[in-house]
Amino acid sequence: MSFMLDAIARQELYHLLLEEKEEMGRTFVMSTHIIEEAKDVFDEVIFMKQGKLLLKEKTEEAPN
């Protein structure tokens, strides 16, 4: 639900998710169209189209 957030609030949300991941070992699934931000925050990205998996990559290997 980051689409309703401004850039600062979105970064704060991502920071909280990263803290939870590191401290509690949690996994998060997030849907976004902002690929650059997803690559900064998450370990893996998955590209889908019409419910079909197109690509699953580590973020450093994923296309822009």
All heavy atoms as TSV, in Angstrom:
chain	resi	resn	atom	element	x	y	z
A	1	MET	N	N	0.806	-1.193	0.000
A	1	MET	CA	C	0.000	0.000	0.000
A	1	MET	C	C	0.854	1.263	0.000
A	1	MET	O	O	0.439	2.280	0.501
A	1	MET	CB	C	-0.924	0.006	1.210
A	1	MET	CG	C	-1.981	-1.041	1.140
A	1	MET	SD	S	-3.635	-0.550	1.610
A	1	MET	CE	C	-3.455	0.795	2.698
A	2	SER	N	N	2.008	1.195	-0.598
A	2	SER	CA	C	2.863	2.383	-0.606
A	2	SER	C	C	2.456	3.391	-1.669
A	2	SER	O	O	2.966	4.493	-1.693
A	2	SER	CB	C	4.323	1.983	-0.782
A	2	SER	OG	O	4.540	1.421	-2.057
A	3	PHE	N	N	1.504	3.059	-2.536
A	3	PHE	CA	C	1.114	3.965	-3.609
A	3	PHE	C	C	0.498	5.262	-3.094
A	3	PHE	O	O	0.512	6.271	-3.780
A	3	PHE	CB	C	0.158	3.283	-4.598
A	3	PHE	CG	C	-1.211	2.998	-4.042
A	3	PHE	CD1	C	-2.236	3.906	-4.212
A	3	PHE	CD2	C	-1.459	1.818	-3.362
A	3	PHE	CE1	C	-3.493	3.641	-3.707
A	3	PHE	CE2	C	-2.712	1.549	-2.855
A	3	PHE	CZ	C	-3.738	2.463	-3.030
A	4	MET	N	N	-0.038	5.245	-1.894
A	4	MET	CA	C	-0.654	6.438	-1.329
A	4	MET	C	C	0.338	7.259	-0.497
A	4	MET	O	O	-0.026	8.284	0.050
A	4	MET	CB	C	-1.842	6.050	-0.443
A	4	MET	CG	C	-2.943	5.345	-1.177
A	4	MET	SD	S	-3.883	6.408	-2.276
A	4	MET	CE	C	-4.708	7.452	-1.109
A	5	LEU	N	N	1.567	6.822	-0.413
A	5	LEU	CA	C	2.555	7.491	0.434
A	5	LEU	C	C	3.442	8.411	-0.387
A	5	LEU	O	O	3.764	8.119	-1.538
A	5	LEU	CB	C	3.443	6.446	1.127
A	5	LEU	CG	C	2.733	5.427	2.006
A	5	LEU	CD1	C	3.732	4.411	2.532
A	5	LEU	CD2	C	1.997	6.099	3.145
A	6	ASP	N	N	3.877	9.501	0.232
A	6	ASP	CA	C	4.871	10.333	-0.433
A	6	ASP	C	C	6.231	9.651	-0.311
A	6	ASP	O	O	6.370	8.618	0.348
A	6	ASP	CB	C	4.886	11.752	0.150
A	6	ASP	CG	C	5.276	11.806	1.619
A	6	ASP	OD1	O	6.085	10.979	2.072
A	6	ASP	OD2	O	4.765	12.690	2.322
A	7	ALA	N	N	7.227	10.192	-0.956
A	7	ALA	CA	C	8.544	9.548	-1.013
A	7	ALA	C	C	9.150	9.330	0.374
A	7	ALA	O	O	9.746	8.286	0.638
A	7	ALA	CB	C	9.487	10.371	-1.876
A	8	ILE	N	N	8.999	10.287	1.274
A	8	ILE	CA	C	9.577	10.163	2.615
A	8	ILE	C	C	8.871	9.068	3.408
A	8	ILE	O	O	9.518	8.213	4.017
A	8	ILE	CB	C	9.529	11.512	3.360
A	8	ILE	CG1	C	10.447	12.516	2.655
A	8	ILE	CG2	C	9.928	11.338	4.825
A	8	ILE	CD1	C	10.307	13.935	3.144
A	9	ALA	N	N	7.553	9.051	3.375
A	9	ALA	CA	C	6.798	8.025	4.099
A	9	ALA	C	C	7.078	6.639	3.522
A	9	ALA	O	O	7.182	5.659	4.257
A	9	ALA	CB	C	5.310	8.331	4.038
A	10	ARG	N	N	7.228	6.553	2.199
A	10	ARG	CA	C	7.541	5.268	1.558
A	10	ARG	C	C	8.902	4.757	2.041
A	10	ARG	O	O	9.060	3.576	2.353
A	10	ARG	CB	C	7.497	5.433	0.039
A	10	ARG	CG	C	7.344	4.147	-0.696
A	10	ARG	CD	C	6.968	4.311	-2.162
A	10	ARG	NE	N	7.697	5.343	-2.864
A	10	ARG	CZ	C	7.146	6.443	-3.359
A	10	ARG	NH1	N	5.859	6.669	-3.214
A	10	ARG	NH2	N	7.879	7.322	-3.997
A	11	GLN	N	N	9.879	5.639	2.135
A	11	GLN	CA	C	11.205	5.242	2.623
A	11	GLN	C	C	11.136	4.786	4.074
A	11	GLN	O	O	11.821	3.839	4.458
A	11	GLN	CB	C	12.207	6.389	2.452
A	11	GLN	CG	C	12.579	6.652	1.005
A	11	GLN	CD	C	13.147	5.428	0.308
A	11	GLN	OE1	O	13.985	4.720	0.867
A	11	GLN	NE2	N	12.676	5.153	-0.878
A	12	GLU	N	N	10.329	5.450	4.885
A	12	GLU	CA	C	10.160	5.029	6.276
A	12	GLU	C	C	9.529	3.640	6.356
A	12	GLU	O	O	9.941	2.812	7.168
A	12	GLU	CB	C	9.315	6.045	7.040
A	12	GLU	CG	C	10.039	7.347	7.289
A	12	GLU	CD	C	9.176	8.382	7.991
A	12	GLU	OE1	O	8.070	8.051	8.476
A	12	GLU	OE2	O	9.608	9.542	8.061
A	13	LEU	N	N	8.554	3.376	5.495
A	13	LEU	CA	C	7.941	2.052	5.440
A	13	LEU	C	C	8.983	0.999	5.076
A	13	LEU	O	O	9.084	-0.043	5.722
A	13	LEU	CB	C	6.797	2.029	4.425
A	13	LEU	CG	C	6.218	0.647	4.118
A	13	LEU	CD1	C	5.558	0.052	5.349
A	13	LEU	CD2	C	5.253	0.722	2.951
A	14	TYR	N	N	9.770	1.267	4.051
A	14	TYR	CA	C	10.813	0.322	3.646
A	14	TYR	C	C	11.823	0.095	4.772
A	14	TYR	O	O	12.276	-1.030	4.987
A	14	TYR	CB	C	11.529	0.798	2.387
A	14	TYR	CG	C	10.657	0.826	1.149
A	14	TYR	CD1	C	10.923	1.709	0.122
A	14	TYR	CD2	C	9.572	-0.027	1.003
A	14	TYR	CE1	C	10.141	1.741	-1.023
A	14	TYR	CE2	C	8.780	0.001	-0.134
A	14	TYR	CZ	C	9.068	0.881	-1.140
A	14	TYR	OH	O	8.295	0.912	-2.271
A	15	HIS	N	N	12.165	1.156	5.486
A	15	HIS	CA	C	13.096	1.039	6.610
A	15	HIS	C	C	12.529	0.107	7.692
A	15	HIS	O	O	13.234	-0.758	8.214
A	15	HIS	CB	C	13.398	2.421	7.186
A	15	HIS	CG	C	14.296	2.402	8.369
A	15	HIS	ND1	N	15.654	2.170	8.265
A	15	HIS	CD2	C	14.040	2.548	9.693
A	15	HIS	CE1	C	16.185	2.181	9.469
A	15	HIS	NE2	N	15.228	2.412	10.356
A	16	LEU	N	N	11.242	0.275	7.996
A	16	LEU	CA	C	10.596	-0.603	8.984
A	16	LEU	C	C	10.578	-2.056	8.521
A	16	LEU	O	O	10.821	-2.971	9.314
A	16	LEU	CB	C	9.173	-0.129	9.265
A	16	LEU	CG	C	9.049	1.182	10.027
A	16	LEU	CD1	C	7.592	1.639	10.046
A	16	LEU	CD2	C	9.583	1.037	11.436
A	17	LEU	N	N	10.316	-2.277	7.240
A	17	LEU	CA	C	10.317	-3.645	6.712
A	17	LEU	C	C	11.707	-4.276	6.823
A	17	LEU	O	O	11.842	-5.442	7.213
A	17	LEU	CB	C	9.859	-3.657	5.246
A	17	LEU	CG	C	8.404	-3.287	4.992
A	17	LEU	CD1	C	8.134	-3.240	3.495
A	17	LEU	CD2	C	7.457	-4.240	5.688
A	18	LEU	N	N	12.727	-3.499	6.498
A	18	LEU	CA	C	14.097	-4.017	6.598
A	18	LEU	C	C	14.473	-4.338	8.036
A	18	LEU	O	O	15.140	-5.341	8.302
A	18	LEU	CB	C	15.091	-3.025	5.993
A	18	LEU	CG	C	15.080	-2.934	4.474
A	18	LEU	CD1	C	15.952	-1.774	4.005
A	18	LEU	CD2	C	15.526	-4.236	3.844
A	19	GLU	N	N	14.049	-3.497	8.979
A	19	GLU	CA	C	14.312	-3.774	10.395
A	19	GLU	C	C	13.660	-5.083	10.822
A	19	GLU	O	O	14.275	-5.900	11.498
A	19	GLU	CB	C	13.786	-2.638	11.272
A	19	GLU	CG	C	14.686	-1.444	11.345
A	19	GLU	CD	C	14.142	-0.394	12.311
A	19	GLU	OE1	O	12.998	-0.518	12.801
A	19	GLU	OE2	O	14.880	0.566	12.579
A	20	GLU	N	N	12.410	-5.270	10.430
A	20	GLU	CA	C	11.694	-6.512	10.766
A	20	GLU	C	C	12.391	-7.720	10.156
A	20	GLU	O	O	12.519	-8.764	10.790
A	20	GLU	CB	C	10.246	-6.454	10.266
A	20	GLU	CG	C	9.329	-5.677	11.145
A	20	GLU	CD	C	9.030	-6.394	12.452
A	20	GLU	OE1	O	8.653	-7.575	12.439
A	20	GLU	OE2	O	9.181	-5.744	13.497
A	21	LYS	N	N	12.836	-7.570	8.930
A	21	LYS	CA	C	13.529	-8.667	8.248
A	21	LYS	C	C	14.803	-9.042	8.996
A	21	LYS	O	O	15.066	-10.217	9.253
A	21	LYS	CB	C	13.856	-8.260	6.808
A	21	LYS	CG	C	14.651	-9.285	6.058
A	21	LYS	CD	C	15.057	-8.738	4.708
A	21	LYS	CE	C	16.199	-9.548	4.189
A	21	LYS	NZ	N	16.963	-8.856	3.183
A	22	GLU	N	N	15.593	-8.044	9.362
A	22	GLU	CA	C	16.877	-8.303	10.010
A	22	GLU	C	C	16.713	-8.782	11.454
A	22	GLU	O	O	17.415	-9.692	11.883
A	22	GLU	CB	C	17.742	-7.052	9.953
A	22	GLU	CG	C	18.193	-6.742	8.543
A	22	GLU	CD	C	18.918	-5.413	8.422
A	22	GLU	OE1	O	19.235	-4.793	9.470
A	22	GLU	OE2	O	19.159	-4.975	7.291
A	23	GLU	N	N	15.797	-8.174	12.195
A	23	GLU	CA	C	15.642	-8.512	13.610
A	23	GLU	C	C	14.820	-9.773	13.840
A	23	GLU	O	O	15.090	-10.537	14.764
A	23	GLU	CB	C	15.010	-7.333	14.354
A	23	GLU	CG	C	15.914	-6.123	14.429
A	23	GLU	CD	C	15.240	-4.920	15.062
A	23	GLU	OE1	O	14.150	-5.064	15.643
A	23	GLU	OE2	O	15.809	-3.815	14.960
A	24	MET	N	N	13.796	-9.976	13.038
A	24	MET	CA	C	12.869	-11.086	13.273
A	24	MET	C	C	12.955	-12.185	12.212
A	24	MET	O	O	12.280	-13.198	12.325
A	24	MET	CB	C	11.429	-10.553	13.315
A	24	MET	CG	C	11.204	-9.464	14.354
A	24	MET	SD	S	11.490	-10.010	16.043
A	24	MET	CE	C	10.090	-11.051	16.307
A	25	GLY	N	N	13.750	-11.953	11.158
A	25	GLY	CA	C	13.875	-12.953	10.104
A	25	GLY	C	C	12.611	-13.113	9.267
A	25	GLY	O	O	12.363	-14.176	8.709
A	26	ARG	N	N	11.839	-12.069	9.184
A	26	ARG	CA	C	10.570	-12.140	8.459
A	26	ARG	C	C	10.770	-11.989	6.954
A	26	ARG	O	O	11.720	-11.370	6.498
A	26	ARG	CB	C	9.625	-11.053	8.947
A	26	ARG	CG	C	9.247	-11.253	10.378
A	26	ARG	CD	C	7.837	-10.822	10.637
A	26	ARG	NE	N	7.386	-11.343	11.909
A	26	ARG	CZ	C	7.081	-10.603	12.941
A	26	ARG	NH1	N	7.187	-9.296	12.870
A	26	ARG	NH2	N	6.676	-11.160	14.054
A	27	THR	N	N	9.843	-12.533	6.214
A	27	THR	CA	C	9.805	-12.415	4.763
A	27	THR	C	C	8.592	-11.576	4.386
A	27	THR	O	O	7.525	-11.741	4.956
A	27	THR	CB	C	9.695	-13.803	4.110
A	27	THR	OG1	O	10.850	-14.567	4.461
A	27	THR	CG2	C	9.596	-13.700	2.604
A	28	PHE	N	N	8.774	-10.690	3.421
A	28	PHE	CA	C	7.686	-9.831	2.969
A	28	PHE	C	C	7.470	-10.012	1.479
A	28	PHE	O	O	8.414	-10.180	0.718
A	28	PHE	CB	C	8.003	-8.354	3.244
A	28	PHE	CG	C	8.105	-8.040	4.699
A	28	PHE	CD1	C	9.320	-8.092	5.359
A	28	PHE	CD2	C	6.968	-7.714	5.421
A	28	PHE	CE1	C	9.405	-7.818	6.705
A	28	PHE	CE2	C	7.049	-7.435	6.779
A	28	PHE	CZ	C	8.269	-7.494	7.416
A	29	VAL	N	N	6.224	-9.947	1.084
A	29	VAL	CA	C	5.852	-9.955	-0.327
A	29	VAL	C	C	5.192	-8.617	-0.598
A	29	VAL	O	O	4.285	-8.201	0.125
A	29	VAL	CB	C	4.867	-11.096	-0.649
A	29	VAL	CG1	C	4.412	-11.022	-2.092
A	29	VAL	CG2	C	5.496	-12.435	-0.330
A	30	MET	N	N	5.660	-7.935	-1.637
A	30	MET	CA	C	5.131	-6.612	-1.944
A	30	MET	C	C	4.942	-6.486	-3.444
A	30	MET	O	O	5.777	-6.940	-4.218
A	30	MET	CB	C	6.104	-5.548	-1.448
A	30	MET	CG	C	5.642	-4.164	-1.604
A	30	MET	SD	S	6.827	-3.086	-0.783
A	30	MET	CE	C	5.866	-1.622	-0.660
A	31	SER	N	N	3.871	-5.877	-3.823
A	31	SER	CA	C	3.593	-5.617	-5.234
A	31	SER	C	C	3.869	-4.142	-5.507
A	31	SER	O	O	3.381	-3.267	-4.789
A	31	SER	CB	C	2.132	-5.940	-5.524
A	31	SER	OG	O	1.804	-5.550	-6.840
A	32	THR	N	N	4.663	-3.856	-6.539
A	32	THR	CA	C	4.995	-2.475	-6.871
A	32	THR	C	C	5.320	-2.350	-8.353
A	32	THR	O	O	5.690	-3.325	-8.998
A	32	THR	CB	C	6.183	-1.961	-6.034
A	32	THR	OG1	O	6.392	-0.581	-6.343
A	32	THR	CG2	C	7.457	-2.726	-6.313
A	33	HIS	N	N	5.175	-1.155	-8.857
A	33	HIS	CA	C	5.604	-0.834	-10.218
A	33	HIS	C	C	6.889	-0.009	-10.177
A	33	HIS	O	O	7.418	0.360	-11.210
A	33	HIS	CB	C	4.517	-0.051	-10.958
A	33	HIS	CG	C	3.335	-0.886	-11.273
A	33	HIS	ND1	N	2.221	-0.918	-10.470
A	33	HIS	CD2	C	3.106	-1.751	-12.280
A	33	HIS	CE1	C	1.344	-1.749	-10.989
A	33	HIS	NE2	N	1.858	-2.271	-12.084
A	34	ILE	N	N	7.383	0.274	-8.986
A	34	ILE	CA	C	8.592	1.086	-8.825
A	34	ILE	C	C	9.773	0.136	-8.650
A	34	ILE	O	O	10.209	-0.163	-7.538
A	34	ILE	CB	C	8.456	2.058	-7.633
A	34	ILE	CG1	C	7.161	2.873	-7.757
A	34	ILE	CG2	C	9.667	2.985	-7.564
A	34	ILE	CD1	C	6.834	3.694	-6.535
A	35	ILE	N	N	10.276	-0.362	-9.760
A	35	ILE	CA	C	11.313	-1.399	-9.752
A	35	ILE	C	C	12.574	-0.932	-9.041
A	35	ILE	O	O	13.187	-1.684	-8.283
A	35	ILE	CB	C	11.637	-1.847	-11.197
A	35	ILE	CG1	C	10.367	-2.336	-11.910
A	35	ILE	CG2	C	12.727	-2.901	-11.207
A	35	ILE	CD1	C	9.644	-3.446	-11.190
A	36	GLU	N	N	12.985	0.314	-9.267
A	36	GLU	CA	C	14.221	0.804	-8.654
A	36	GLU	C	C	14.142	0.752	-7.132
A	36	GLU	O	O	15.109	0.381	-6.468
A	36	GLU	CB	C	14.528	2.232	-9.122
A	36	GLU	CG	C	14.883	2.341	-10.589
A	36	GLU	CD	C	13.659	2.272	-11.508
A	36	GLU	OE1	O	12.528	2.540	-11.036
A	36	GLU	OE2	O	13.837	1.931	-12.683
A	37	GLU	N	N	12.998	1.119	-6.568
A	37	GLU	CA	C	12.847	1.069	-5.117
A	37	GLU	C	C	12.833	-0.374	-4.620
A	37	GLU	O	O	13.428	-0.686	-3.598
A	37	GLU	CB	C	11.574	1.783	-4.678
A	37	GLU	CG	C	11.698	3.274	-4.769
A	37	GLU	CD	C	10.473	3.991	-4.227
A	37	GLU	OE1	O	9.562	3.329	-3.701
A	37	GLU	OE2	O	10.440	5.228	-4.340
A	38	ALA	N	N	12.170	-1.233	-5.339
A	38	ALA	CA	C	12.131	-2.646	-4.949
A	38	ALA	C	C	13.540	-3.225	-4.929
A	38	ALA	O	O	13.898	-3.978	-4.025
A	38	ALA	CB	C	11.245	-3.440	-5.904
A	39	LYS	N	N	14.350	-2.849	-5.903
A	39	LYS	CA	C	15.722	-3.356	-5.966
A	39	LYS	C	C	16.560	-2.844	-4.808
A	39	LYS	O	O	17.487	-3.515	-4.370
A	39	LYS	CB	C	16.350	-2.989	-7.307
A	39	LYS	CG	C	15.733	-3.765	-8.462
A	39	LYS	CD	C	16.228	-3.293	-9.801
A	39	LYS	CE	C	17.602	-3.822	-10.085
A	39	LYS	NZ	N	18.052	-3.537	-11.453
A	40	ASP	N	N	16.237	-1.653	-4.288
A	40	ASP	CA	C	16.975	-1.095	-3.152
A	40	ASP	C	C	16.597	-1.763	-1.835
A	40	ASP	O	O	17.386	-1.777	-0.902
A	40	ASP	CB	C	16.712	0.406	-3.019
A	40	ASP	CG	C	17.366	1.214	-4.120
A	40	ASP	OD1	O	18.286	0.690	-4.777
A	40	ASP	OD2	O	16.952	2.360	-4.324
A	41	VAL	N	N	15.400	-2.315	-1.759
A	41	VAL	CA	C	14.865	-2.799	-0.490
A	41	VAL	C	C	14.863	-4.319	-0.374
A	41	VAL	O	O	15.174	-4.859	0.683
A	41	VAL	CB	C	13.427	-2.261	-0.274
A	41	VAL	CG1	C	12.826	-2.811	0.995
A	41	VAL	CG2	C	13.438	-0.738	-0.255
A	42	PHE	N	N	14.552	-5.010	-1.444
A	42	PHE	CA	C	14.326	-6.443	-1.365
A	42	PHE	C	C	15.458	-7.262	-1.973
A	42	PHE	O	O	16.243	-6.763	-2.769
A	42	PHE	CB	C	12.990	-6.784	-2.026
A	42	PHE	CG	C	11.839	-6.097	-1.347
A	42	PHE	CD1	C	11.276	-4.953	-1.879
A	42	PHE	CD2	C	11.352	-6.572	-0.149
A	42	PHE	CE1	C	10.238	-4.301	-1.240
A	42	PHE	CE2	C	10.316	-5.930	0.509
A	42	PHE	CZ	C	9.758	-4.795	-0.041
A	43	ASP	N	N	15.547	-8.540	-1.589
A	43	ASP	CA	C	16.596	-9.437	-2.061
A	43	ASP	C	C	16.298	-10.029	-3.433
A	43	ASP	O	O	17.205	-10.318	-4.197
A	43	ASP	CB	C	16.790	-10.604	-1.084
A	43	ASP	CG	C	17.218	-10.147	0.287
A	43	ASP	OD1	O	17.954	-9.141	0.378
A	43	ASP	OD2	O	16.821	-10.789	1.268
A	44	GLU	N	N	15.016	-10.233	-3.702
A	44	GLU	CA	C	14.600	-10.834	-4.967
A	44	GLU	C	C	13.425	-10.063	-5.542
A	44	GLU	O	O	12.646	-9.484	-4.800
A	44	GLU	CB	C	14.140	-12.286	-4.779
A	44	GLU	CG	C	15.234	-13.231	-4.374
A	44	GLU	CD	C	14.723	-14.651	-4.261
A	44	GLU	OE1	O	13.609	-14.867	-3.758
A	44	GLU	OE2	O	15.450	-15.545	-4.682
A	45	VAL	N	N	13.330	-10.091	-6.865
A	45	VAL	CA	C	12.165	-9.531	-7.536
A	45	VAL	C	C	11.590	-10.588	-8.467
A	45	VAL	O	O	12.316	-11.424	-8.996
A	45	VAL	CB	C	12.486	-8.242	-8.330
A	45	VAL	CG1	C	12.856	-7.111	-7.395
A	45	VAL	CG2	C	13.583	-8.470	-9.342
A	46	ILE	N	N	10.291	-10.536	-8.607
A	46	ILE	CA	C	9.586	-11.450	-9.498
A	46	ILE	C	C	8.755	-10.596	-10.437
A	46	ILE	O	O	8.023	-9.715	-10.001
A	46	ILE	CB	C	8.679	-12.413	-8.706
A	46	ILE	CG1	C	9.535	-13.306	-7.812
A	46	ILE	CG2	C	7.807	-13.236	-9.649
A	46	ILE	CD1	C	8.719	-14.176	-6.876
A	47	PHE	N	N	8.869	-10.865	-11.722
A	47	PHE	CA	C	8.084	-10.162	-12.721
A	47	PHE	C	C	6.980	-11.096	-13.196
A	47	PHE	O	O	7.247	-12.241	-13.567
A	47	PHE	CB	C	8.962	-9.747	-13.914
A	47	PHE	CG	C	10.000	-8.721	-13.559
A	47	PHE	CD1	C	11.255	-9.107	-13.123
A	47	PHE	CD2	C	9.711	-7.370	-13.655
A	47	PHE	CE1	C	12.211	-8.163	-12.783
A	47	PHE	CE2	C	10.665	-6.417	-13.315
A	47	PHE	CZ	C	11.912	-6.817	-12.880
A	48	MET	N	N	5.746	-10.580	-13.168
A	48	MET	CA	C	4.600	-11.378	-13.588
A	48	MET	C	C	3.780	-10.586	-14.603
A	48	MET	O	O	3.796	-9.366	-14.606
A	48	MET	CB	C	3.722	-11.724	-12.393
A	48	MET	CG	C	4.436	-12.548	-11.343
A	48	MET	SD	S	3.367	-12.958	-9.961
A	48	MET	CE	C	2.423	-14.282	-10.693
A	49	LYS	N	N	3.074	-11.328	-15.444
A	49	LYS	CA	C	2.149	-10.718	-16.389
A	49	LYS	C	C	0.931	-11.610	-16.488
A	49	LYS	O	O	1.063	-12.807	-16.764
A	49	LYS	CB	C	2.799	-10.547	-17.760
A	49	LYS	CG	C	1.918	-9.839	-18.761
A	49	LYS	CD	C	2.653	-9.599	-20.048
A	49	LYS	CE	C	1.749	-8.833	-21.012
A	49	LYS	NZ	N	2.475	-8.538	-22.253
A	50	GLN	N	N	-0.218	-11.047	-16.222
A	50	GLN	CA	C	-1.486	-11.775	-16.264
A	50	GLN	C	C	-1.430	-13.062	-15.437
A	50	GLN	O	O	-1.882	-14.118	-15.859
A	50	GLN	CB	C	-1.898	-12.063	-17.704
A	50	GLN	CG	C	-2.147	-10.795	-18.499
A	50	GLN	CD	C	-2.505	-11.045	-19.928
A	50	GLN	OE1	O	-2.177	-12.080	-20.508
A	50	GLN	NE2	N	-3.170	-10.078	-20.530
A	51	GLY	N	N	-0.814	-12.953	-14.244
A	51	GLY	CA	C	-0.753	-14.078	-13.325
A	51	GLY	C	C	0.294	-15.129	-13.637
A	51	GLY	O	O	0.399	-16.134	-12.948
A	52	LYS	N	N	1.100	-14.906	-14.656
A	52	LYS	CA	C	2.126	-15.876	-15.046
A	52	LYS	C	C	3.512	-15.336	-14.690
A	52	LYS	O	O	3.825	-14.168	-14.927
A	52	LYS	CB	C	2.067	-16.162	-16.540
A	52	LYS	CG	C	0.721	-16.634	-17.021
A	52	LYS	CD	C	0.817	-17.995	-17.619
A	52	LYS	CE	C	-0.479	-18.377	-18.286
A	52	LYS	NZ	N	-1.381	-19.088	-17.510
A	53	LEU	N	N	4.342	-16.199	-14.135
A	53	LEU	CA	C	5.711	-15.833	-13.773
A	53	LEU	C	C	6.543	-15.640	-15.035
A	53	LEU	O	O	6.624	-16.527	-15.873
A	53	LEU	CB	C	6.333	-16.927	-12.903
A	53	LEU	CG	C	7.770	-16.712	-12.478
A	53	LEU	CD1	C	7.882	-15.525	-11.537
A	53	LEU	CD2	C	8.311	-17.961	-11.824
A	54	LEU	N	N	7.127	-14.459	-15.177
A	54	LEU	CA	C	7.994	-14.176	-16.311
A	54	LEU	C	C	9.469	-14.298	-15.948
A	54	LEU	O	O	10.266	-14.769	-16.743
A	54	LEU	CB	C	7.745	-12.764	-16.852
A	54	LEU	CG	C	6.362	-12.455	-17.387
A	54	LEU	CD1	C	6.286	-10.994	-17.825
A	54	LEU	CD2	C	6.027	-13.373	-18.554
A	55	LEU	N	N	9.822	-13.847	-14.729
A	55	LEU	CA	C	11.225	-13.795	-14.345
A	55	LEU	C	C	11.334	-13.719	-12.842
A	55	LEU	O	O	10.581	-12.996	-12.193
A	55	LEU	CB	C	11.878	-12.554	-14.967
A	55	LEU	CG	C	13.342	-12.289	-14.692
A	55	LEU	CD1	C	14.215	-13.337	-15.374
A	55	LEU	CD2	C	13.721	-10.903	-15.186
A	56	LYS	N	N	12.270	-14.459	-12.269
A	56	LYS	CA	C	12.592	-14.373	-10.851
A	56	LYS	C	C	14.106	-14.211	-10.752
A	56	LYS	O	O	14.845	-15.041	-11.268
A	56	LYS	CB	C	12.151	-15.634	-10.114
A	56	LYS	CG	C	12.509	-15.617	-8.650
A	56	LYS	CD	C	12.075	-16.896	-7.960
A	56	LYS	CE	C	12.527	-16.913	-6.525
A	56	LYS	NZ	N	12.215	-18.167	-5.862
A	57	GLU	N	N	14.531	-13.122	-10.146
A	57	GLU	CA	C	15.962	-12.792	-10.091
A	57	GLU	C	C	16.337	-12.215	-8.735
A	57	GLU	O	O	15.517	-11.619	-8.050
A	57	GLU	CB	C	16.306	-11.723	-11.143
A	57	GLU	CG	C	16.152	-12.134	-12.573
A	57	GLU	CD	C	17.297	-12.958	-13.096
A	57	GLU	OE1	O	18.370	-12.965	-12.484
A	57	GLU	OE2	O	17.106	-13.620	-14.120
A	58	LYS	N	N	17.599	-12.365	-8.382
A	58	LYS	CA	C	18.161	-11.578	-7.289
A	58	LYS	C	C	18.124	-10.128	-7.748
A	58	LYS	O	O	18.270	-9.831	-8.929
A	58	LYS	CB	C	19.602	-11.999	-6.987
A	58	LYS	CG	C	19.733	-13.408	-6.477
A	58	LYS	CD	C	19.261	-13.468	-5.061
A	58	LYS	CE	C	19.472	-14.852	-4.485
A	58	LYS	NZ	N	18.886	-14.977	-3.163
A	59	THR	N	N	17.895	-9.214	-6.840
A	59	THR	CA	C	17.702	-7.812	-7.250
A	59	THR	C	C	18.898	-7.236	-8.008
A	59	THR	O	O	18.699	-6.477	-8.934
A	59	THR	CB	C	17.405	-6.930	-6.029
A	59	THR	OG1	O	18.405	-7.116	-5.042
A	59	THR	CG2	C	16.042	-7.221	-5.464
A	60	GLU	N	N	20.103	-7.626	-7.647
A	60	GLU	CA	C	21.268	-7.065	-8.347
A	60	GLU	C	C	21.366	-7.567	-9.782
A	60	GLU	O	O	22.034	-6.958	-10.603
A	60	GLU	CB	C	22.568	-7.342	-7.588
A	60	GLU	CG	C	22.905	-8.803	-7.419
A	60	GLU	CD	C	22.374	-9.430	-6.140
A	60	GLU	OE1	O	21.613	-8.780	-5.414
A	60	GLU	OE2	O	22.715	-10.594	-5.880
A	61	GLU	N	N	20.672	-8.649	-10.128
A	61	GLU	CA	C	20.708	-9.202	-11.476
A	61	GLU	C	C	19.482	-8.824	-12.292
A	61	GLU	O	O	19.438	-9.052	-13.498
A	61	GLU	CB	C	20.809	-10.722	-11.405
A	61	GLU	CG	C	22.051	-11.214	-10.692
A	61	GLU	CD	C	22.012	-12.688	-10.368
A	61	GLU	OE1	O	21.016	-13.371	-10.706
A	61	GLU	OE2	O	22.965	-13.175	-9.761
A	62	ALA	N	N	18.487	-8.253	-11.661
A	62	ALA	CA	C	17.211	-7.965	-12.337
A	62	ALA	C	C	17.346	-6.778	-13.283
A	62	ALA	O	O	18.064	-5.830	-13.012
A	62	ALA	CB	C	16.133	-7.681	-11.300
A	63	PRO	N	N	16.612	-6.847	-14.384
A	63	PRO	CA	C	16.627	-5.708	-15.329
A	63	PRO	C	C	15.871	-4.526	-14.760
A	63	PRO	O	O	15.055	-4.668	-13.850
A	63	PRO	CB	C	15.888	-6.266	-16.555
A	63	PRO	CG	C	15.047	-7.380	-16.033
A	63	PRO	CD	C	15.776	-7.927	-14.840
A	64	ASN	N	N	16.150	-3.349	-15.292
A	64	ASN	CA	C	15.435	-2.141	-14.873
A	64	ASN	C	C	14.168	-2.062	-15.597
A	64	ASN	O	O	13.453	-1.797	-16.122
A	64	ASN	CB	C	16.280	-0.888	-15.089
A	64	ASN	CG	C	17.449	-0.859	-14.119
A	64	ASN	OD1	O	17.349	-1.316	-13.018
A	64	ASN	ND2	N	18.543	-0.320	-14.558
